[in-house]
């Protein structure tokens, strides 16, 4: 089994945090989004992973440190890592075809901007499985249309009239991804574009037109990381899942001085907490110092210093300094102070 991970986007909706770090590498509950996603997919598949193919963007942004991080991720699953580059932002279908040398045999395609919790078995009779989540407002999503045999016969984008409540979350299984590869090649040759982009959906529709059987795999949780607010919310959900699973999330090297941690929280290595209350639903990266502060429902990345702060629903990046006693602030482009 191969896993194909397109992740070349810059994550503009999550700025300023993605000005220096690609969105899939932003830590949530102490681990980068793409790392959590790939590991959770491997758990659902419950079979050996042969290769993980990552499609990255500009090497100036997705540098060698990121490549090495992804190689270690694949190795942790006993898999080979393959690195590809999408040289132009020409859509989801174009991204997949950037990794065409890895498009053979059974494979999962997963776009690295969401996290999941799922426990289901792939339908071995299906030619493909589209992972979905039941939603209360399907008109806001792309959804699947099912026939009487619970087979997907159509993909409908933001339906104004009810089609189904199963939203497409951006993870797909193909029994033989070489079939999709052939159809996407046709899409490229036909110059079939929407909004200047080649889409995976057009390859899928060509497969459906040839009678390929598509089924759904419904996830229990679908957690977005598209902007600051939903990323903070996802961090809280993931921390609660980790607590339920009994995972250790507070490092033994944390130094507490007249401070309290209200779980669930993730506190990294060599963090110093002085006269502060942290939690619930807070992640703090390695080597941070927090003094005289109350922080809840927030993410703070590594090597940052926070003083005299009362924070809720907040994100602070790496190597940042914030002191609530001062009004002259320099944090970076696209920053939001609310």
Secondary structure as UniProt FT lines:
FT   STRAND          2..6
FT   HELIX           12..14
FT   TURN            15..20
FT   HELIX           23..25
FT   STRAND          27..28
FT   TURN            29..30
FT   STRAND          31..32
FT   HELIX           33..45
FT   STRAND          51..56
FT   TURN            59..61
FT   HELIX           64..76
FT   TURN            77..78
FT   STRAND          80..85
FT   HELIX           92..97
FT   TURN            98..99
FT   HELIX           100..102
FT   STRAND          107..110
FT   TURN            112..113
FT   STRAND          114..117
FT   TURN            124..125
FT   STRAND          128..134
FT   HELIX           138..140
FT   STRAND          142..146
FT   TURN            148..149
FT   STRAND          152..157
FT   STRAND          166..174
FT   TURN            175..176
FT   HELIX           177..189
FT   TURN            190..191
FT   TURN            195..196
FT   HELIX           200..209
FT   TURN            210..211
FT   STRAND          214..218
FT   STRAND          221..224
FT   HELIX           228..244
FT   TURN            245..246
FT   TURN            252..253
FT   STRAND          255..257
FT   STRAND          260..262
FT   STRAND          265..267
FT   TURN            269..270
FT   STRAND          272..274
FT   STRAND          277..279
FT   STRAND          282..284
FT   TURN            286..287
FT   STRAND          289..291
FT   STRAND          294..300
FT   STRAND          305..307
FT   STRAND          310..316
FT   TURN            318..319
FT   STRAND          321..323
FT   TURN            324..325
FT   TURN            333..334
//
